[in-house]
Amino acid sequence: MAALSESRSAPDIRNAKRLVVKIGSTLLVDRKTGLRQSWLSALAMDVAEAKVRGVDVVLVSSGSIALGRKVLNLGDGVLTLEQSQAAAAVGQIRLARAYEEVLAPHGITTAQVLVTLEDTEDRRRYLNSRATMETLLGFGVVPIVNENDTVATDEIRFGDNDRLAAQIAVTVGADQLVLLSDVDGFYTANPKEDASATRFDVVDTITPEIEAMAGDPISGMSKGGMKTKLLAAKTAVAGGCAMAIMEGSVLRPLKALAEGANRTWFTSAADPQVARKRWINAMKPKGELLLDAGAVTALQAGKSLLPAGVTKVSGSFGRGEPVAILSPEGVVLGKGLVRYTSAEARKIAGHRSGEIEAILGYQGRAALVHRDDMVV
């Protein structure tokens, strides 16, 4: 089927520096036989190959409810919220174990990270999630992320892991996101209903016309249709992350993508870090941090802002909220997301990081504003 090309060239997955891969339920779990072990083992080879290239990899995986409902013999019908939560509780431990067992032979350590929509909407939780993920990736760990279906309700849930994957990609500053799905890209119409539907090869801009082409979910097992994939693409692209949609049932799907398999790439003109800096810079400060000369020099050298370099704290702000960063003369140098409340910041201002625990009564973070959360 002919592809529709746009102006920007398609990204190459082999050039990814930080890669997020979303795995749909229908790829991972067979309705009758359960976990698709051979497919998962092949995916592990793709992940291991990426790790050898020095790529940070995060897997956003559906499947806990699908695995749990089989164990609990819940059948193929629509589950109540309580049944879904029970199935997730049973399935999550099996899902995490499955990834651990296929990645461990490659020398890869895994970690399970369960999140809800609130974790990305609340700035304090967002910063905590980001710090945890950065630490795990720094240790070479492959985080296995899933929505926390055991506690999520209809009001707070993502509803599909496409949007979750995009949020995670932006959170960790990924430059590429791949949605392994049951379709091989984005079409002008549902290809299973319209024989004339044409696949897009590359999409540079998600226009109203593009959005109008999105349809409903094709499979009965997954929740995410093209509408949610477009929402995911919007989120990813705005965060400087290119996103691909591809049919993922083939063994070694990431290898297949690198070798030219059918797919649709949604491109981004921005760099993930640049996009994040723009996001921070657009925020209205809730307070101000006045620095000494030494702190200004450290910031200009790309360092984080430590409490010792702060001479005055103004305003009222919570953890994760934006603050203005001022020179000793009161000139605004930049903005940042602060890791302490205004009350805590006033107590530790001028003190060394090693003194934080004695002052606040708990071991806090060394930086008042981390360099990754700052625009100078």
Phi, psi and omega in degrees: 000132183293142179260152177261120184259147175252194188280325185277145180283153181288139176295160176248121183298336179289348178261002181296143175258321176224116190242130173249131181238125178258129181248123180279158182300320184293337178280324188271329187232128173269135183304324185264318188260348179093218185299133176275084189298316183294322179294317181294321178296323178291321177298322178300326177295320176298315180297316180298320179296320178294320179296324178297326178283357179090016182276136170281130183237133174236131178252124175254108192243126167280177173122344184295317180291319180298319178291317183293322182292331177290318179297321182272001179055050182270357175075193186258359183286176177290132181269148171287165179303317181295322177293320178298317180295320178294317179297320179297318180299320179286320185282330184300317182293325177288323179296313180297319180296321181298315179293320179299318184290328181273336182267333181302319179299341177267007180077023183254127177271139180246160175219143177265127179235115180253130183227164172234170180302324180299331182293336180261339180275329178274124187296323181295313179294323179301313180294321178296316179298316181296317180296319179296313181296319179298320179295316179299314180295326177296331177274001181082012181282148172258105178289137174254107187257139175212156174292140182281078185293346180287338181237344182293144175243174181301333183283333187243354186281153174292322180089341176196155183272359173293308178297320178300315181299320179294318178297319179294319180301316179291320181301317184267000180070038180289150176261345177218141176231131179240122175263108176277114191232192176257010174231154187264024176148189180260129185246163177293341176199174178294112184295342179277348180245337183231108183295341181270000181299139182240139182274138173277135176276311180223135175239118180271325183225130178272095183273167174303327178294319177297315181299324181293341181280345183290140180244203181264168179304142181273317182269160180270354185265321182268154182267336190272115174264194182292332179298316180289329177292323176292321176298319178297317180297319178301314180297312183297310183298319178297332179269010178081019183246124174286146182230135177245142170248127178213158176283123192253008186288340179296147175293143183058058183298324180289326174295319179296321179297317179296332183265010172101021178299155176304137179189169170236126175259130169260115187267162177228135179277347185262156171273143181307317181290322178296317180298320180294318179298320179296320179298314179294318183295335181279350182282149177272122183297142177263351181192184182224146175239118179267128186254162171268173185298323181295321179293322178299316178298319180295318180295320180293340177268006178088017181272164174283161178270117179265155181303327184299334183270003182259126181259339181205142178240126180237153176091180179232120183212157177256176177297136178086358181271157183282141176227153174272143180250120188247148174285170178303334180271000179089010178277133181290121180265334182172194179226161178199162175266117188277147184261005178224160174287166180298323179295318179292319181298321179296324182290322186263353180303133180085356182254154178288154182301328180292348180264353185302314183299318180293326183281314185265342180090004176210159181277104181269189178280147184294322183267141173283318172226118181286149183300331179286344181252028188223144172241119180240000000 
